[in-house]
């Protein structure tokens, strides 16, 4: 199906310097997006088909804008596929209670 029997995809998200507690949330979003893209390709060739790939690329500015603003977004890929992403709030270290 693919030239050289493999489809290589590289999606890069360029971020401002994040606080260390944000790195885990950002990593989770990137991993979920990667899984969704693999699934979209396996099910309907969304990445190897030029027209579908171009259509998906139009969603990337929305992804950046909504994750930066509301910290969540829903990308409607087509009638059957929507990708929901959310930057979960970082868990703050809890101070242990002080014994009397």
C-alpha positions, 0 to 999 in steps of 0.5 A: 500500500505504501512506497517502501512498505512504510508510512513515516509521519512526523508531526511537530508541535513547537511549544513555548518553554513549558513549566516542568509540571506541564511536560507530562500533560503535553506529552499525553496530548502528543501521544493521544494525537499520535494514536489517533493519527495511526488509527485514522490512517489504518481505517481510511488512509487519512494521511497517505491520501493527499486530499485527506491529508491536506484537509487534516492540515487545515485543522492544525492551527485550530489545534494550536489556538484551542490548546493554548486558549481553552487547553482543550479542543475537538477536531472534527476530521470527518463525519465519523471521526473526532479527536478530543484533546485536553491538557490536564491540569498539572497536579501540584505537590501536596505538602504533607500535614505537619504533626503537632 
